[in-house]
């Protein structure tokens, strides 16, 4: 569940970057010859990083539990 929430958080962050046109990402995607590929190229790293962070945060209580 934590990985899924991290994946969703990454996707929401990319959506905000594109919709608010931060760093001209939305403009660059709109002007590209293949907008779907450009969107996936931006979306994949953000989503995977969010999923990895979600997994790490989700595993923190287990590490504390088994340290004793």
C-alpha positions in Angstrom: 0.0 0.0 0.0 2.8 2.4 0.8 4.4 1.8 -2.7 1.1 2.4 -4.3 0.6 5.7 -2.4 4.2 6.7 -3.4 3.4 5.9 -7.0 0.3 8.0 -6.9 2.2 10.9 -5.2 4.7 10.8 -8.0 2.1 10.8 -10.6 0.3 13.7 -8.9 3.6 15.7 -8.8 4.1 15.2 -12.5 0.5 16.2 -13.2 1.1 19.4 -11.3 4.4 20.1 -13.1 2.7 19.7 -16.5 -0.5 21.5 -15.7 1.2 24.5 -14.0 3.9 24.5 -16.7 6.7 24.6 -14.3 10.0 24.7 -16.1 8.1 24.8 -19.4 7.5 21.1 -19.2 3.9 21.4 -20.3 4.9 23.5 -23.3 7.7 21.1 -24.3 5.3 18.1 -24.1 2.7 20.0 -26.2 5.2 20.9 -28.9 6.9 17.4 -29.1 6.2 15.2 -32.1 5.1 12.3 -29.7 3.5 13.9 -26.6 2.6 10.5 -25.1 6.2 9.4 -25.1 7.4 12.7 -23.7 4.8 12.4 -20.9 5.8 8.8 -20.1 9.5 9.9 -20.1 8.7 12.4 -17.4 6.2 10.3 -15.5 8.1 7.1 -15.1 11.1 8.4 -13.0 8.9 10.4 -10.7 6.5 7.5 -10.1 9.2 5.0 -9.5 11.0 7.3 -7.1 7.8 7.9 -5.3 7.2 4.2 -5.1 10.7 3.5 -3.7 10.3 6.3 -1.1 6.9 4.8 -0.2 8.4 1.4 0.3 11.2 2.8 2.4 8.8 4.7 4.6 6.5 1.6 4.9 9.4 -0.6 6.0 10.6 1.7 8.8 8.4 0.3 11.5 9.6 -3.2 10.7 13.2 -2.3 11.1 12.6 -0.8 14.5 10.5 -3.8 15.5 13.2 -6.4 14.6 16.2 -4.4 15.9 15.4 -5.4 19.5 
